[in-house]
Amino acid sequence: MDSARATAFIAPRQRGLTLIELLVVIVVAGILMGWAVPGLQAMHARQEVVAEAHRLRTALVLGRNSAITRRSTVIVCPSPDRQSCRMDDWSAPLAIVLGPLSGNDFAPDALLRVLENGRGVSVSYRQDDKPVRFTQLGRSSGHNGTFRICGRHGQGTELVLSNFGRVRAGSAIDC
C-alpha cells in the first residue's frame, strides 16, 4: 500500500512543448511554406490567364450572337473610355457596339455591353489596328486573327478567331 500512496502524491508531469520542439515546428512550417508559395503563385497566374481568355471569348461570342440576332454589324473592341475604340490595349474594358464606327468613335446609344478589364494580364491582337467586326451572318470575314494572352510568370495562351466568327482555344504559350 505504501507504493500506491507514493504514486498518488507524485505531482503530475507538466505537459506542453519545449522551446526546442516549438522551434523545430516553426522551421518545418517555414520550409513547407517556402516550398508551397511559388506553386500557389504559378497557379494564380494560370487562373488569371484562364479568366482573361474566358472574358475575351465571352465578348466575342456575345458580339457574334448580337450580330446574328439584330441582323446588323456588331463591333467588339477595347474601349477604356466607353466612347471610342482603342486597338492598342485589348486588356482594357471590351465594348460591344452596334453598327459601324465613325473613325474610332461610336454613339453612346450604340453601346450594347461592356465587359470590364482583366487584371494582371496583357492581351494583344493583330497589328492592323482594326476592331473585330461581325456581319449579320455572324462572320468576321477579313477580321480573323489570334489573340495572345500573357500573364505573370510566363504563363500564356492563345485564342483564335476564324473567318466564320468562331472562337477556339489555341495552345499554351510562353510569354
Protein Blocks (a to p, Z undefined) as FASTA:
>chain_A
ZZmmmmmmpccddedddfklmmmmmmmmmmmmmmmmmmmmmmmmmmmmmmmmmmmmmmmm
mmmmmmmmnopacdddddfkopaccfkbmkbccdddedjdehjaccfklpmbdcdddehi
acdddfkopacdddfkopaghiaccdddddehhiacdddddfkopacddddddZZ
